[in-house]
């Protein structure tokens, strides 16, 4: 689980009690056994639950995991929206590692509405700057893009370019029943404006409702053009718009630079 309680979260639709963190049973001994089998694989941590929930500041479980992984032959990609990751730079430097940091908006007030218990964007920007300064390749996810909320990321991209970010990934908000309910409570006026784009004109793909493809293309093209203007590599994720990509969407290509 994850205690950041983001209203747009997709994982809460398939992981019970997602916003209540529970340490995995026998996590450390199990990881020790599994890590011994590694032979140069890329380990991505993690793509549903944030490996740095607020609880991590107390438990240090992620740090213990990195201590184990740093003793074995692997590459490490950390996917998070927490500034706690900076604490573990010493371990990340022991193996070819990178961090993918989600910064959905550069507006702390908007973030407080849609990511109520996550570290603020200003804290995350500071973390990205620190990671890059300390030699950890850092990709940023401006994700999800939500019309009327954070669909003009020009200032954010400019800031990311100024601190040395080399890769940006972006995608649009996908509606599921549980996240739509949370979103509608947090931003009722915005939800009313968005409703026809999803529930009348939207496209059902799998178990999610997407924005109409022409609108998704318009939003992603905007970010792609911004990144190109600043010499940053770009990737879309789960949009069916791979022609906009200039690099793999997860930013793992940065590991090849090490």
N, C-alpha and C positions, 0 to 999 in steps of 0.2 A: 504493500500500500504506500500511500504518499500523503503527507499532511499539509501540502501546499494548498489544497482545496480549490484548484482552478475551476472556474465555472464551465470552461469549454472542454474539460477532460474527457477523453474517449475511453480510457482504461477503466473508469468507474462503472462502465456499462457491463463489463464482464469479469471484474474482480470484486467479490463481495466485500462490503465495508471498506472500500478502497481508501477513504480518507482517514482511517484508523490504522496506523502503522503497527505491524507485528513482525518482530524479527523472525527469520526463517529458522525452523527447528534444526539444531545441530549444524548451523551454517558453517562455522569455522572448520570443524573436523571434516565435513563433507567437501568443502572447497580444497582443503589440503590434499584429499585423495584425488580429486578431479584435476587439480593443477599439476600434479605429478605426471599426468598424461599429455600435457601440452607440448606441441612440436612446432612452435612458431606461428600459431593461429592468432588472428585478431579477436580479442575479447572486447565486446561492446557492453558497457555497463551504464545504464540499462535503458531499454527502449519503451517500457511501459511505466514502471515505478521509478521515481527519481532516486538514485543511489545516495543522495544527500538531502534527505528530509530534515526538518528541524530537529527531529529526534536524534539524528546522527551526532549533533554537537554534544550530546550526553553519552551515547553508547559507544561511539568510535568504531562501529562494526565495519563501515566502509574502509576505514584506515587499516583495520586488521586484514581485510580482504586484499587490499593493495600490498600490504607487507608480504602476504603469501604469494601473490602473483609476481611480485618483483623478484622473487627467488627462482622463477621458472622462465622457460623460453617462450615468451609470448609478446604480443603487441597489445596495447591497452587504449581503448577509446572510452572516455567518460562522457556521458550525456546527462546534463543537469541544468537546473535553473537556480542553483544555489552558489553563493559566494564561499561556502564552507570548503569547496574544492581547493581553494588557495592554500589551506592548511597542509595539504598533502603533496605539495610541489616536490618536496624532497624524495618522496617515493616514486612519483611520476617520472622523475629524471633518471631513475635507475633502469627503465625499459623504454623502448620506442613508444611514446605515449602522446596522445592529443586529448583536448577537451572540446566538446561541443556544448556551448552555453546558450540556452534559450533566453533571448531578450525580446519579448513580444512587442514592447513599446518603450519609448524613452520617457514616458509620462508617468510619474509615480502615482498620481491620483487615479488615472485609468487602471493602472496595474492593481491598485488596492481594491478595485471593484471586481476585476476578472481573475486575479491571482491573490486572493486576500491574505493568505498566510505564507506566501513566498517572499524571499528577500526582494527589496525594491530594485527597479531597473538601475538606479544610480549605483547601488551596491554591486550589481552584476557587471555593470560597465567597468567599475573600478577593478573587479576581479579579473575581467578579460584583459585589462591593461596590465595588471600584475603578472598574469600567466604569460603573456607575450614577452614582457620584459625579462622574465626568468627563463625564457627559452622553450616554453611549452606551446606547440602549435595550437591555435585556438580558432575554431569555427563558430559561427553564431547562427542560431535559428531565429528568424523573425517569423514566428509560427505559433498560432495560426493568424493569418490576416483575416480580419473581420470588418466587412463594410460598415462605415459610419463610426468605427471605433479606432482602428489603427491602420487604415488603408492608405496613408500617405507617409511612408517611412523615410522620406528624404533626409531629414535631420539626423535620424538614427544611423542611416547608412553612411552619411558624411562623418559622423562621430566615430563609427567603427573603422572607417578607412583611416582616420587620423591616428588611431592607436595601433594600427598595423594588422587588422583582421584581413585574412587572405581569402576567406570563403564564407558565403552566406547561403543558407538554405531557407526556403520559404514555401508555405502551402496555405490553403484556405481553411476556414472553420467548417468542419463536417458535423452536421446535426444528428444526434441520437436522442431518443426520448428523455433520458435522464439529464444530459447536459443542456438540452433546450429548456427544461424546467428550471434548472439552476440559473441559466443565462437570463431567462425571462424575469426571474425574481431580482437579479442583480441589476439589470438594465432594462426595465419594462418598456420604456419609450423606444429604445433602439430595437428591441425584440419586435415591436409592432411594425416598425419600418422594414425589418428583415423578413418578416413572416411570408409575404408573397414571393420573395426571391427563392425561398426554400420550399414552401408548401404548395405553391402554385406553378412556379416556373422551374423549380429545382429538379435535380436528376438523382434518382435513387441508384446507388452503386453499393452492392453488398448490403450491409446493415446500416448504412448511413445515407443521409440526404445531403447532396452536394449543391453548391450554387450552380446556376446555369453555366454551361461550358464557356460561352462567350464572355461572361463576366469573370470567370476564373482566369481565362486567358488574359483579359484586360488587366486584372490585378497582378498577375504574375509577370506580365510583360513590363509593367511599371517597375517592379523590383529588379528584373533582369537588366533593364536599361540603366537604372541607377548604379547597379554593381559594375556594369561595363564601364560607365563613365569614371568610376573610381578605381578601375583596374583590379576588381575583386572577382574571384570565380563564383559561379552561381549554380544552384541546383534546386529543382522543384521536387516535391515528394508526394506521391499518391495523387497526382493530378491528371495524368495522361498527357502531359505537356513536355515530354522529354526533349523536344526540339529546342527548348529554351536553355537546356543545361549546357554549361561549359565545363563542368566537372561532376564527378559522382556526387549524388545528392547528400550523402552522409558526411562529406568532407574528409573521408579516410585517406584520400590521396595525399593529404598533408604529411602522413606518416612516411611516405616515400621520399620526402625531403630530408629525413633524418639520417 
